[in-house]
């Protein structure tokens, strides 16, 4: 009986837990507010768009796309890549009626004003384009190939297959478009769980469908060191999950090339001085040994292991970092390297008697001063190799003077929107800034009832309704230092099985916020356009999660089959079993990056156990 009472108490706690998580409704109520969208609604929404209701037919696989810069490999390969996107190979498409004369004849991609075939997109590259359709001809124009890429994507979204299986597009279109922010990114964490290269490339594809242009690659962390360094091969040989869970130099080059062709920069992150437990597998001398109760190799407190932070008093730390950062710069052409420098748990430093003695000898009076010492040394390396650093805001919070041009990535201040003051202050101090705080997509939750609007405020609304400059009080010059933002997805509970479904189409909300006008902020309307876009992603082979109740034609019926047949998902049994076993193993250290599992999943898994126990005991006691 005591066990029954205890289980009832646990069940009551679980019910309270669910209420505290505000899971009040998990379905979308009808009727929904907002303006319904046409089947070819563009995402992200252009700055200016006018389109007729009249339609042109398009002959399947028989539309001429040409360019006055077709010798440029980026444009030539884009034209080749978009044919199956315009005409999905597994869908039924009819030729226009024999009597029809309203047929789109051609698409022209024109670079003007002396635009050149650039090799890599730059932080300030111009992505402005115009798209016109008139007299059965479509013309995309821009001064850069990057604008042509964005315009071609918009054209592809205007094309759709109607209910009679004809391929059609608006007969008259005028679009003038450009991004609001230059820096529009996605951060993937491939160290807590390894992400195979095909999955990363698939994500780059979806980024291009959403006009995102920065892939922030969180390469290494406590859990693993999958980046295969030619200077220090032992780092991945001993620090990766296995010999198969590594990114070889050819893998890195493959990802960079895939991104280049889609107008995406790849920024690598080598996070130090914290988050470095994986380094200890091959270079333990670089790490600080944490002490507790007078003994070395002890965890200091709940979130910190016994060795997971560099020892700034060790000279070899800086020689290794310089050589590694030089190698990273050689491999990644963006000339930006993210240095991390977040979550420095300084209790380990202060617990170590050798570090404390060294600090006293060099007149460093606090662990913040020690962090500043380390940061200064590494930032000086970045100056020497002529590379631009990006850092999480922690090192700036500690008032370390950062080099001119340093980008601060803001990730704190979510509960009270104080991230806005961080943007203000950093820009006023002359730093460039990117925002991530409100766009941590590894936080999973379901609908929350919004008493202000009396509608279901879906998770999409939460991301979409962020205004990066909502409380910005600086000058116009300072406003230019707000470069944009990134949606981040940390890998504690994310791997190749769920990264695409977790990211998309939620990250699309961030993409529109960073591309489109600030005045475009009606989330009730946007949900319908995003639902159209989600169906578009399904047609393109992306397993994007649903936004609204309903269906996307018959596309989702074939999604499971396409995933099985797609080489990205089609692992042989031995590899698949190995992946499951590998990802199921607990980490050697507990990650301190914020992440919560879905409350309803937690409630379901634990709650089912309790209910089962209750039923069992009911039978016993009856």
C-alpha positions in Angstrom: 0.0 0.0 0.0 2.9 2.4 0.8 4.2 1.8 -2.8 0.8 2.6 -4.2 0.6 5.9 -2.2 4.1 6.8 -3.3 3.2 6.2 -7.0 0.1 8.3 -6.6 2.2 11.1 -5.2 4.6 10.8 -8.1 1.7 10.9 -10.5 0.4 14.1 -8.9 3.8 15.6 -9.3 3.9 14.7 -12.9 0.5 16.3 -13.5 1.7 19.4 -11.8 4.9 19.3 -13.9 2.8 19.2 -17.0 0.7 22.2 -15.8 3.9 24.1 -14.9 5.1 23.5 -18.5 1.9 25.1 -19.7 0.9 22.2 -21.9 -2.7 23.3 -22.0 -3.6 22.4 -25.5 -1.6 20.4 -28.1 -3.9 20.9 -31.1 -4.6 23.9 -33.2 -8.1 25.2 -32.8 -10.3 26.3 -35.7 -11.1 28.7 -37.2 -7.6 30.1 -37.4 -7.1 33.8 -37.7 -5.0 35.2 -40.5 -5.0 35.5 -44.3 -4.8 32.2 -46.2 -1.9 31.9 -48.7 -1.7 30.9 -52.3 0.0 27.7 -53.2 3.1 29.5 -54.4 3.6 31.9 -51.5 7.3 33.0 -51.3 9.3 32.4 -48.1 11.0 34.5 -46.9 8.6 37.2 -48.0 10.2 39.7 -50.5 10.6 43.4 -49.7 8.2 44.3 -52.6 6.1 41.9 -54.6 3.2 42.3 -57.0 1.8 39.4 -58.9 -1.3 38.9 -61.1 -3.9 36.2 -60.6 -3.6 35.1 -64.2 -1.4 32.1 -64.8 1.1 30.9 -67.4 1.6 27.2 -68.1 5.1 25.7 -68.0 6.1 22.7 -70.0 7.6 20.1 -67.6 11.4 19.8 -68.0 11.2 22.1 -71.0 11.8 25.6 -69.8 15.0 27.3 -71.0 17.0 28.9 -68.2 20.1 30.8 -69.4 22.4 33.4 -68.1 24.8 36.1 -69.4 27.3 34.7 -66.9 26.7 31.0 -67.5 30.4 30.2 -67.6 30.4 30.9 -63.8 30.3 27.5 -62.2 28.0 28.7 -59.4 25.3 29.8 -61.8 25.8 26.9 -64.2 25.4 24.3 -61.4 22.5 26.2 -59.9 20.6 26.0 -63.2 21.3 22.3 -63.3 20.3 21.9 -59.6 16.9 23.6 -59.9 15.4 21.4 -62.7 14.3 18.7 -60.3 13.1 21.3 -57.8 10.9 22.9 -60.4 9.7 19.6 -61.6 9.7 17.0 -58.7 10.5 13.7 -60.4 7.9 11.6 -58.6 4.9 13.9 -59.1 2.5 13.7 -62.0 2.7 16.7 -64.4 0.7 17.3 -67.6 1.8 19.1 -70.7 -0.1 22.3 -71.2 -3.4 22.0 -73.2 -2.7 21.9 -76.9 -4.8 25.0 -77.4 -2.9 27.0 -74.8 -0.8 30.0 -75.9 -0.1 31.4 -72.4 3.1 29.4 -71.8 6.3 30.6 -70.1 9.1 30.6 -72.7 12.3 31.2 -70.8 14.0 32.3 -67.6 17.0 34.7 -67.9 19.5 35.2 -65.1 21.3 38.5 -65.9 24.2 40.0 -64.0 24.6 43.7 -64.7 26.8 46.7 -63.9 30.0 44.7 -64.4 29.2 41.9 -61.9 31.8 39.1 -61.8 31.8 35.4 -61.0 33.0 35.5 -57.4 34.2 32.4 -55.8 32.9 32.8 -52.2 30.2 34.9 -50.7 31.5 37.6 -48.4 30.1 39.1 -45.2 28.9 42.2 -47.0 28.1 40.7 -50.4 25.1 42.3 -52.1 22.2 39.8 -52.4 19.7 42.3 -53.9 17.8 41.1 -57.0 14.8 41.9 -59.1 12.4 39.3 -60.6 10.0 40.2 -63.4 7.6 38.1 -65.4 6.1 39.7 -68.4 5.1 38.7 -72.0 5.8 35.0 -71.1 9.5 35.7 -70.1 11.0 35.7 -66.6 14.0 37.8 -65.9 16.1 37.7 -62.7 18.6 40.6 -62.4 21.3 41.4 -59.9 24.8 43.0 -59.7 26.1 39.8 -58.1 25.8 36.1 -58.6 24.5 35.9 -55.0 21.6 38.0 -55.9 20.9 35.8 -58.9 20.9 32.7 -56.6 18.4 34.3 -54.3 16.2 35.4 -57.3 16.3 31.9 -58.8 15.1 30.5 -55.5 12.2 32.9 -55.5 11.3 32.0 -59.0 11.3 28.3 -58.1 8.9 29.0 -55.2 6.5 30.8 -57.6 6.2 27.7 -59.7 3.6 25.2 -58.5 1.5 22.2 -59.7 -2.2 23.0 -59.7 -5.1 20.6 -58.9 -5.2 19.5 -62.5 -1.5 18.6 -62.5 -0.5 21.5 -64.7 2.8 23.3 -63.9 1.9 27.0 -63.6 3.2 30.4 -62.5 1.8 34.0 -62.3 1.7 35.6 -65.7 2.9 39.0 -64.4 5.3 39.4 -61.5 7.3 42.4 -60.2 9.7 41.7 -57.2 12.3 43.9 -55.8 14.1 42.2 -52.9 17.1 42.3 -50.6 17.9 41.0 -47.1 17.4 43.2 -44.1 20.5 41.7 -42.4 23.8 40.5 -43.9 24.4 37.7 -41.4 21.7 35.0 -41.5 22.9 31.8 -40.0 22.4 28.3 -38.6 24.7 26.8 -36.0 25.0 23.0 -35.9 26.7 21.1 -33.1 28.4 18.0 -34.5 30.5 17.2 -31.4 27.9 16.1 -28.8 26.4 13.9 -31.5 28.2 13.3 -34.8 26.4 14.5 -37.9 27.4 12.7 -41.1 28.4 14.8 -44.0 25.3 14.0 -46.1 23.1 15.3 -43.3 25.1 18.5 -43.1 24.9 19.0 -46.9 21.1 18.3 -46.8 20.9 21.1 -44.2 22.9 23.4 -46.4 20.3 22.7 -49.2 17.4 23.8 -46.9 19.4 26.8 -45.8 19.6 27.9 -49.4 15.8 27.4 -49.8 15.4 29.9 -47.0 18.0 32.3 -48.2 20.3 31.8 -45.2 23.9 32.5 -45.9 26.1 31.4 -42.9 26.8 27.9 -41.6 28.3 28.1 -38.1 29.9 24.7 -37.6 30.4 23.9 -33.9 33.1 21.3 -34.6 34.5 20.3 -31.2 33.4 20.2 -27.6 33.8 18.1 -24.4 32.1 15.1 -25.8 34.2 14.6 -29.0 36.8 16.0 -31.3 35.7 14.9 -34.8 37.8 17.5 -36.7 40.7 15.6 -38.2 43.7 17.9 -37.9 46.7 17.2 -40.1 48.9 19.1 -37.6 47.6 17.1 -34.6 46.0 13.9 -35.9 45.9 12.5 -32.4 43.2 14.9 -31.3 40.6 13.1 -33.4 42.3 9.7 -33.3 41.7 9.7 -29.5 39.1 12.4 -29.0 36.5 11.3 -31.6 33.8 8.8 -30.8 35.4 6.4 -33.2 37.6 6.3 -36.3 34.4 6.6 -38.4 33.1 9.6 -36.5 35.5 12.1 -37.9 35.6 14.9 -40.6 38.6 14.3 -42.8 40.2 17.1 -44.8 38.2 15.9 -47.8 35.0 15.9 -45.8 35.6 19.5 -44.8 36.4 20.5 -48.3 33.2 18.8 -49.5 31.0 20.7 -47.0 32.7 24.0 -47.9 32.2 23.4 -51.7 28.6 22.4 -51.2 28.0 25.6 -49.2 30.0 27.8 -51.7 27.7 26.7 -54.6 24.7 27.8 -52.6 26.0 31.2 -51.5 26.8 30.1 -47.9 29.8 30.9 -45.8 31.2 28.2 -43.4 32.5 29.5 -40.1 34.2 26.8 -38.0 34.2 27.0 -34.2 37.1 25.7 -32.1 35.7 26.3 -28.6 38.2 27.0 -25.8 39.3 27.3 -23.0 36.3 25.5 -21.6 34.4 22.6 -23.3 37.8 20.9 -24.0 37.5 17.5 -22.3 38.0 15.7 -25.6 41.4 17.3 -25.9 42.5 15.5 -22.7 42.4 12.1 -24.4 45.5 13.0 -26.4 46.9 16.2 -24.8 46.2 15.9 -21.0 49.0 18.4 -20.3 46.9 21.2 -21.8 44.1 20.7 -19.3 43.6 22.0 -15.8 43.3 19.2 -13.2 40.4 20.0 -10.9 40.9 19.4 -7.2 38.4 18.7 -4.4 38.8 17.7 -0.8 42.6 18.0 -1.2 42.8 15.5 -4.1 43.4 16.0 -7.8 41.2 14.6 -10.7 37.9 15.4 -8.9 34.8 16.9 -10.3 34.4 20.4 -8.7 30.7 20.6 -8.8 27.6 19.2 -10.5 28.2 20.6 -14.0 31.9 20.2 -14.3 34.1 17.2 -14.8 37.6 16.6 -13.5 39.4 17.8 -16.7 37.5 20.0 -19.1 39.2 23.4 -19.2 42.5 24.5 -20.5 45.3 25.5 -18.1 46.3 29.1 -19.1 49.6 28.7 -17.3 50.8 26.0 -19.6 52.9 27.5 -22.4 52.2 24.6 -24.8 48.5 25.6 -24.9 49.4 28.6 -27.0 51.8 26.9 -29.4 49.1 24.2 -30.0 46.4 26.8 -30.5 48.5 28.9 -32.9 49.3 25.9 -35.1 45.8 24.6 -35.0 44.2 27.9 -35.8 46.6 28.4 -38.7 45.5 25.1 -40.1 41.8 25.9 -39.6 42.3 29.2 -41.5 44.0 27.4 -44.4 41.1 25.0 -44.7 38.2 27.4 -44.2 38.2 30.3 -46.7 35.8 32.6 -44.9 38.7 34.1 -42.8 36.4 34.0 -39.7 37.0 31.6 -36.9 34.7 31.3 -33.9 36.7 30.9 -30.7 33.9 30.1 -28.3 35.2 31.3 -25.0 31.9 30.7 -23.2 31.0 29.0 -20.0 34.4 29.1 -18.3 33.8 27.3 -15.0 36.5 29.0 -13.0 36.1 26.9 -9.9 38.4 24.3 -11.4 41.1 27.0 -11.9 40.8 28.2 -8.3 40.7 24.6 -7.0 44.1 23.8 -8.5 47.0 24.7 -6.2 49.5 24.9 -9.1 47.3 27.3 -11.1 46.7 29.4 -8.0 50.5 29.6 -7.3 51.2 30.6 -10.9 48.5 33.3 -10.8 50.1 34.8 -7.6 53.5 34.7 -9.2 52.3 36.7 -12.3 50.0 39.0 -10.3 46.7 37.7 -11.6 44.3 38.3 -8.8 41.1 36.6 -10.0 39.9 33.9 -12.3 38.3 36.5 -14.4 41.8 38.0 -14.8 43.0 34.5 -15.8 40.3 34.2 -18.4 41.3 37.6 -19.7 45.0 36.5 -19.9 44.0 33.4 -21.9 41.7 35.4 -24.2 44.4 38.1 -24.9 46.9 35.4 -25.8 44.6 33.6 -28.2 43.2 36.9 -29.7 46.8 37.9 -30.4 47.2 34.7 -32.3 44.2 35.6 -34.4 45.9 39.0 -35.1 49.1 37.2 -36.2 47.3 35.0 -38.6 45.2 37.9 -39.9 41.9 36.2 -39.1 38.7 37.7 -37.7 37.5 36.3 -34.3 33.9 35.6 -33.3 33.3 34.9 -29.6 30.3 34.1 -27.4 29.5 37.1 -25.2 31.0 35.6 -22.0 34.5 37.0 -22.6 33.1 40.4 -23.4 31.0 40.2 -20.3 34.3 39.9 -18.4 35.4 43.1 -20.0 38.2 41.7 -22.0 39.2 44.2 -24.7 38.6 42.5 -28.0 40.3 43.4 -31.3 38.7 45.8 -33.8 36.3 43.9 -36.0 35.6 41.1 -33.4 32.0 39.8 -33.6 30.2 39.2 -30.4 27.5 36.5 -30.4 24.8 37.2 -27.9 23.3 34.1 -26.3 22.2 35.3 -22.8 19.2 37.3 -21.6 16.4 35.1 -22.8 14.0 35.2 -19.8 13.6 39.0 -19.6 14.7 40.0 -23.1 17.8 41.6 -21.7 19.5 40.4 -24.8 18.4 43.7 -26.3 20.5 45.7 -23.9 23.5 43.4 -24.8 23.1 44.4 -28.4 22.9 48.0 -27.5 25.9 48.0 -25.3 28.1 46.0 -27.6 27.3 48.1 -30.6 27.9 51.3 -28.6 31.4 50.0 -27.7 32.2 49.6 -31.4 31.7 45.8 -31.7 29.9 43.9 -34.4 27.1 41.7 -33.0 25.0 38.7 -34.0 21.9 37.6 -32.0 21.1 34.0 -31.0 19.4 34.3 -27.6 15.8 33.9 -28.7 16.6 31.4 -31.4 17.9 28.3 -29.5 15.9 25.7 -31.4 17.0 22.8 -29.2 14.5 24.1 -26.7 11.4 22.1 -27.5 7.9 23.0 -26.4 4.4 22.8 -27.6 1.7 25.4 -28.0 1.2 27.9 -25.2 -2.0 29.8 -24.8 -1.5 33.5 -25.2 -4.1 35.4 -23.2 -3.3 38.7 -25.0 -4.4 37.4 -28.4 -6.6 34.5 -27.4 -4.9 32.3 -30.0 -2.6 29.4 -29.8 0.8 30.9 -29.7 2.7 28.1 -31.5 6.5 27.7 -31.1 6.8 29.2 -34.6 5.2 32.4 -33.3 7.8 32.6 -30.5 10.6 32.7 -33.0 8.8 34.7 -35.6 7.7 37.5 -33.4 11.3 38.4 -32.3 12.4 41.9 -33.5 16.2 42.1 -33.2 16.1 45.9 -33.0 13.0 46.2 -30.8 14.8 48.2 -28.1 17.8 49.5 -30.0 18.6 53.1 -29.0 21.9 53.6 -30.8 22.8 55.8 -33.8 22.4 54.7 -37.4 26.1 53.9 -37.5 25.8 51.7 -34.4 22.7 50.0 -35.8 24.9 48.8 -38.8 27.0 46.8 -36.3 24.0 44.5 -35.6 25.0 42.2 -38.4 22.1 39.7 -38.0 21.5 36.5 -36.2 21.8 32.7 -36.0 19.4 30.0 -35.1 21.4 27.5 -32.9 20.7 23.8 -32.3 22.9 22.1 -29.7 23.4 18.4 -29.9 22.7 16.8 -26.5 19.5 15.3 -27.9 20.0 15.9 -31.6 21.7 13.6 -34.2 21.2 12.6 -37.8 17.9 11.0 -37.0 16.1 14.2 -35.9 18.2 17.3 -36.8 16.3 18.1 -40.0 12.9 17.6 -38.4 13.8 19.6 -35.3 15.3 22.5 -37.3 12.8 22.8 -40.1 10.6 24.6 -40.7 11.1 26.3 -37.3 14.4 27.8 -38.5 12.4 29.2 -41.5 10.8 31.6 -39.0 14.2 33.0 -38.1 15.1 33.2 -41.8 12.2 35.4 -42.6 12.8 37.6 -39.6 16.4 38.2 -40.7 15.5 38.7 -44.4 12.2 40.5 -44.6 11.0 43.9 -43.5 10.5 44.6 -39.8 7.0 45.7 -40.6 6.2 42.2 -41.9 5.3 40.8 -38.5 1.8 39.4 -38.7 2.4 35.8 -37.4 -1.3 34.9 -38.0 -0.8 35.4 -41.7 2.7 34.0 -41.7 1.7 30.7 -40.4 -0.2 30.0 -43.6 2.7 31.0 -45.8 5.0 28.8 -43.7 2.6 25.9 -44.0 2.9 26.3 -47.8 6.7 26.5 -47.5 6.7 23.4 -45.3 4.9 21.5 -48.0 7.4 22.8 -50.5 10.2 21.4 -48.3 8.5 18.0 -48.3 8.4 18.0 -52.1 12.1 18.7 -52.0 12.8 15.7 -49.8 13.1 17.5 -46.5 11.3 15.9 -43.6 10.0 19.2 -42.2 7.6 19.1 -39.2 4.0 20.1 -39.7 2.9 23.7 -38.9 -0.9 23.3 -39.1 -3.4 20.5 -39.2 -4.1 19.2 -42.6 -2.0 17.6 -45.4 0.4 18.5 -48.3 -1.3 16.7 -51.1 0.2 13.2 -51.1 3.7 14.3 -50.5 3.9 13.1 -46.9 2.6 9.7 -47.9 5.8 9.2 -49.8 8.1 10.8 -47.3 8.8 7.6 -45.3 9.6 5.7 -48.5 11.9 8.5 -49.8 13.7 8.5 -46.5 14.3 4.8 -46.7 15.5 5.1 -50.3 17.6 8.2 -49.8 21.3 7.4 -49.3 21.3 10.0 -46.6 19.0 7.9 -44.4 19.7 4.4 -45.9 22.4 3.0 -43.5 23.1 -0.7 -43.6 22.1 -2.5 -40.5 25.6 -2.8 -38.9 26.2 0.9 -39.2 22.8 1.8 -38.0 23.2 -0.4 -34.9 26.6 1.1 -34.3 25.1 4.6 -34.5 22.4 3.7 -32.0 24.9 2.2 -29.5 27.3 5.1 -29.9 24.7 7.8 -29.4 23.1 5.9 -26.4 26.3 6.0 -24.4 26.4 8.7 -21.7 29.0 11.5 -22.1 32.1 11.4 -20.0 31.2 14.9 -18.8 27.8 16.5 -18.3 27.2 19.2 -20.9 26.3 22.6 -19.5 24.7 24.0 -22.6 21.0 24.8 -21.9 18.8 22.1 -23.4 15.5 20.6 -22.3 13.6 17.6 -23.7 10.1 18.1 -24.9 7.9 18.3 -21.7 5.2 16.2 -23.2 7.8 13.5 -24.2 9.1 13.5 -20.6 5.6 13.4 -19.2 4.7 10.6 -21.6 7.6 8.3 -20.9 7.6 8.7 -17.2 3.9 8.9 -16.9 3.3 5.7 -18.8 5.5 3.9 -16.4 3.5 5.3 -13.4 0.2 4.5 -15.0 1.4 1.0 -15.8 2.5 0.5 -12.2 -0.9 1.9 -11.0 -2.8 -0.5 -13.2 -0.6 -3.4 -12.0 -1.1 -2.5 -8.3 -4.9 -2.1 -8.9 -5.1 -5.6 -10.2 -2.9 -6.9 -7.3 -5.0 -5.1 -4.6 -8.3 -6.1 -6.2 
